[in-house]
Amino acid sequence: MASFSCFLISFLLSSLSVSFPLLSTASSSSSNTFILPLSSLSSLHPTPTPDLTEKLTHFATLSLTRARHIKNPSKRPSPSHSRIPLYPQGYGGYSIPLSFGTPPQTKPFIMDTGSSLVWFPCTQTYQCKNCNFKGMPKGGVTPFLPKSSSSARILGCANPKCGLIHRRTTPESRCKDCRPPFTNCNQICPSYIIIYGSGSTGGLALVESLTLPGKKVPNFLVGCSVFSARQPAGIAGFGRGPTSLPAQLGLTRFSYCLVPHRFDDTGKSSSLAMETGSVAGQRTGNLSRTPFLKNPQVAGRDPLSVYYYVNLRKISIGGVKVKIPHKHISPDLRGNGGTIVDSGSSFTFLTHDVFEAVQGALVKEVKKTYPRAGELEKVTGLRPCFNISGHKTADLPAMKFHFKGRAEMDLPLGNYFSIVATDTVCLTMVTDDAVNGSAVGPSIILGNFQMQNFYVEYDLKNDKFGFRQQLCK
């Protein structure tokens, strides 16, 4: 790690203006709402519609890989409103545009409620391995250029914000070349490496200006990544960690509505709304609400503190409730069990015994009408799949999620079954094949595919997760 840090330091010092004051956290007493578009990164580089079987197989692989990492990250590594466009991605996520620097440089960022740090591809020599996704420019998006920004500063090792990234460190351990009180220390914050399951990134921390509609936020902590693997764009962490965008902006609430994945890479968008200030008296109407659960605090498993846990108690299939074992309803003292909401996952992940119960209920309801399509299950990794040839419409059982507080999420058929090939449909949820392999970490991960055409709201002030079905546009 030492040689890697030295490389990054020498590399970035030639690319950035450097200063090392102990910068204070930006604050504001006024309330604001910011609206950003949520849209397709790939829409900037149109591509022919990919084969549907290939696309869904890709989603399944990414979802399972991400689930394994989320579950066990140590294994590998008057309120004002702001709206931002939110775009569906051909590789399973949704993106927003954010503008950093002076003058502003606007880049797409994957909105991710399952991680904390905000980072962008950075410097002219940025390298991205295995980032040639369909509809994307070779090597990913154009990187942020610190040399072109008068407000870019490398973060110093003694700056409190450095401790937000390296949470298990002290100024003494980060600033080994300096002595307390570190007033004149010119040593920079150590480099970071982040593993996402399907990809990774690494670089150095900056403080930079973030421009939002109607507001400029100085000294925003952001990662300047000089290399990535399988991460074609930057990530805007919306998790519960201190480096996340909601934490740094002091958001009291954020919400979005996910357009269906059939609009991937078309440019069709909805919006992301972020609010600061009091939300008292501003309760959104007609929402089903369930409380966020307290995050488990487990030594050596810091990522668990970032996730949004909810209490999913039952799943019903065709009106028959599939009971979720108590050990999976809420996380235990070791951080195992419970359900999280993750915008960065495509398909919902169900731990093995829950998945088997759901699959069993589906097969029991469907097998009398449609035969299993076993060959396609082998090709896609999705199951169960059914052959519906000879039928003008597919009569499949309804699925509903039951949360604490009597909040019920009725899933539209297209949110849990998808036409994968001619006359064949498959369940768009995944599991780990190992019976005991999914016992660690969250038991259920609610992905974005199941929340298409749902308005969802994260009420951070009142610790509530709200949702309602609506046409997202």
C-alpha positions, -999 to 999 in steps of 0.1 A, spaced: 0 0 0 29 23 7 43 22 -28 8 27 -42 3 58 -20 36 72 -31 27 67 -67 -6 85 -63 10 114 -44 37 121 -70 12 116 -98 -15 140 -85 8 167 -71 17 174 -107 -20 177 -116 -34 198 -88 -31 231 -70 -22 222 -35 -30 237 -1 -34 222 33 -55 244 56 -78 227 81 -110 234 62 -142 237 81 -174 219 70 -196 241 50 -229 248 67 -261 268 59 -290 278 80 -313 283 50 -335 255 36 -332 245 0 -346 220 -25 -325 208 -54 -339 190 -84 -316 170 -107 -324 148 -137 -321 110 -132 -312 97 -166 -291 73 -188 -254 78 -189 -253 58 -222 -279 81 -238 -250 104 -245 -236 77 -268 -265 59 -284 -262 22 -292 -285 -4 -308 -308 -21 -283 -289 -51 -268 -302 -86 -269 -327 -89 -241 -314 -123 -229 -279 -109 -228 -290 -78 -209 -310 -96 -182 -282 -121 -178 -258 -92 -173 -282 -77 -147 -284 -110 -129 -246 -114 -128 -240 -78 -116 -268 -81 -90 -254 -113 -75 -218 -101 -75 -229 -68 -58 -250 -88 -33 -220 -109 -23 -199 -78 -17 -226 -60 2 -232 -90 25 -195 -95 32 -174 -65 20 -144 -76 41 -140 -106 19 -131 -83 -10 -122 -58 -7 -398 261 45 -380 237 29 -366 243 -5 -364 217 -33 -338 207 -58 -346 183 -87 -320 164 -107 -326 142 -138 -324 105 -131 -316 82 -160 -317 44 -163 -284 27 -172 -279 -2 -197 -257 -18 -171 -283 -17 -144 -280 16 -125 -293 52 -126 -273 83 -130 -274 120 -122 -253 150 -135 -232 168 -109 -210 199 -115 -177 202 -97 -150 228 -100 -145 265 -110 -156 268 -137 -179 239 -133 -173 206 -151 -205 185 -153 -201 147 -152 -225 118 -148 -226 99 -115 -243 66 -106 -267 73 -78 -259 46 -51 -277 43 -18 -255 14 -9 -222 34 -6 -210 66 9 -181 84 -10 -187 107 -40 -160 103 -66 -153 110 -102 -128 98 -129 -99 123 -125 -69 137 -144 -60 133 -181 -41 100 -174 -71 83 -157 -73 46 -165 -103 24 -164 -99 -14 -169 -128 -34 -184 -150 -3 -188 -161 -7 -224 -198 -11 -217 -222 -10 -246 -233 26 -253 -203 40 -234 -172 57 -248 -141 36 -247 -126 37 -212 -157 53 -197 -167 90 -193 -144 120 -198 -125 125 -165 -126 156 -143 -95 178 -149 -83 193 -116 -58 216 -135 -87 233 -151 -103 242 -117 -92 271 -96 -110 256 -65 -95 221 -65 -74 213 -34 -58 181 -22 -70 172 13 -44 173 40 -38 144 64 -47 164 95 -80 177 80 -110 162 99 -125 153 66 -96 129 59 -107 110 90 -142 106 75 -127 85 47 -102 67 69 -124 62 99 -102 39 119 -73 63 119 -60 93 139 -41 124 127 -10 108 143 -13 76 122 -22 95 90 5 122 94 36 102 102 60 128 88 46 155 111 42 163 148 11 175 167 -6 199 165 0 194 127 -6 231 120 21 234 93 19 198 81 21 194 43 14 157 42 -17 147 22 -45 124 32 -37 88 24 -50 73 -8 -83 54 -9 -93 21 -26 -130 11 -28 -143 -23 -38 -179 -25 -51 -181 -62 -58 -183 -59 -96 -157 -31 -98 -132 -9 -79 -116 25 -78 -87 43 -62 -73 78 -58 -68 108 -35 -93 130 -17 -100 165 -28 -121 194 -15 -139 211 -44 -168 233 -52 -201 216 -60 -226 236 -80 -263 227 -76 -293 245 -91 -293 279 -73 -265 270 -49 -227 266 -47 -213 243 -20 -176 250 -12 -151 225 2 -171 195 -7 -152 162 0 -149 142 -33 -127 114 -45 -103 120 -74 -99 85 -88 -70 79 -111 -79 43 -119 -110 21 -119 -121 -14 -129 -155 -20 -143 -167 14 -132 -174 35 -164 -186 65 -145 -182 82 -111 -205 73 -81 -226 96 -60 -228 78 -26 -262 84 -11 -257 60 19 -257 68 56 -220 74 59 -204 108 67 -188 112 33 -221 107 14 -238 135 -6 -269 136 18 -245 139 49 -224 166 34 -253 186 22 -273 181 54 -303 167 36 -334 161 56 -351 142 27 -345 129 -8 -368 112 -32 -368 98 -68 -390 80 -92 -373 53 -114 -383 51 -150 -386 15 -163 -355 -3 -176 -371 -6 -210 -360 30 -214 -323 22 -207 -300 43 -228 -328 62 -245 -324 95 -227 -358 93 -210 -355 106 -174 -373 114 -142 -360 135 -113 -342 133 -80 -353 158 -54 -330 167 -25 -342 188 5 -325 206 33 -340 224 63 -372 215 82 -397 191 66 -423 197 93 -457 202 78 -443 191 44 -454 154 47 -458 138 12 -493 126 7 -505 91 -2 -473 72 7 -470 39 24 -443 43 51 -421 20 71 -394 30 96 -357 26 89 -341 2 113 -310 11 134 -279 1 116 -258 -26 132 -224 -14 146 -200 -43 141 -162 -39 146 -144 -44 112 -177 -42 92 -181 -4 87 -201 -7 55 -230 -21 75 -234 14 89 -240 29 54 -270 8 44 -307 17 47 -323 -11 66 -361 -17 66 -383 -43 82 -396 -66 55 -417 -92 73 -435 -112 46 -437 -117 8 -470 -129 -6 -474 -149 -38 -509 -151 -52 -524 -139 -19 -505 -166 1 -480 -153 25 -444 -167 24 -432 -162 59 -397 -149 63 -378 -166 92 -372 -143 121 -335 -144 118 -338 -126 84 -362 -99 95 -337 -76 113 -299 -77 116 -284 -94 147 -255 -82 168 -231 -95 142 -248 -76 114 -263 -107 98 -299 -106 85 -323 -78 77 -334 -61 45 -317 -31 28 -328 -8 0 -301 -5 -26 -305 17 -57 -272 4 -71 -284 -32 -73 -305 -42 -103 -323 -74 -92 -335 -80 -57 -314 -105 -38 -331 -131 -15 -311 -152 9 -312 -189 -1 -340 -202 21 -362 -171 15 -356 -175 -23 -365 -212 -22 -397 -205 -4 -407 -178 -29 -397 -200 -58 -416 -229 -44 -448 -208 -40 -444 -195 -76 -439 -229 -91 -468 -244 -72 -491 -216 -86 -478 -217 -122 -467 -252 -130 -502 -264 -138 -505 -238 -166 -469 -233 -179 -440 -257 -180 -406 -248 -166 -380 -236 -192 -350 -253 -177 -326 -247 -206 -331 -209 -204 -326 -211 -166 -291 -225 -173 -283 -199 -199 -294 -168 -179 -289 -179 -143 -324 -167 -136 -351 -190 -121 -378 -200 -122 -385 -195 -159 -417 -206 -176 -427 -213 -212 -459 -193 -220 -461 -203 -257 -496 -207 -270 -510 -181 -246 -519 -146 -257 -514 -133 -221 -495 -146 -191 -516 -153 -161 -490 -152 -133 -495 -148 -95 -493 -114 -79 -464 -106 -56 -465 -82 -26 -439 -71 -1 -452 -66 35 -433 -41 57 -435 -31 93 -462 -4 98 -487 -21 75 -468 -7 45 -474 -30 14 -457 -28 -19 -478 -44 -47 -453 -52 -75 -465 -47 -111 -460 -80 -130 -431 -64 -151 -412 -56 -119 -407 -93 -110 -411 -112 -142 -395 -103 -175 -398 -117 -210 -363 -131 -215 -368 -149 -249 -396 -156 -273 -425 -171 -252 -405 -173 -220 -406 -154 -188 -382 -155 -158 -383 -142 -122 -360 -112 -119 -346 -120 -85 -314 -138 -76 -299 -158 -48 -266 -174 -38 -267 -211 -47 -248 -220 -15 -272 -229 13 -249 -213 39 -232 -189 15 -257 -161 20 -259 -163 58 -235 -133 63 -247 -97 60 -281 -85 49 -305 -113 40 -325 -94 14 -314 -66 -9 -342 -47 -26 -330 -37 -61 -340 -10 -85 -357 -34 -109 -384 -41 -84 -390 -4 -78 -395 7 -114 -424 32 -116 -424 37 -79 -419 71 -62 -396 64 -32 -388 88 -4 -360 87 22 -371 109 51 -338 112 70 -352 136 96 -380 112 107 -362 79 97 -389 67 74 -389 50 40 -420 59 19 -432 47 -15 -461 47 -38 -467 33 -73 -469 59 -100 -459 65 -136 -424 79 -135 -416 106 -161 
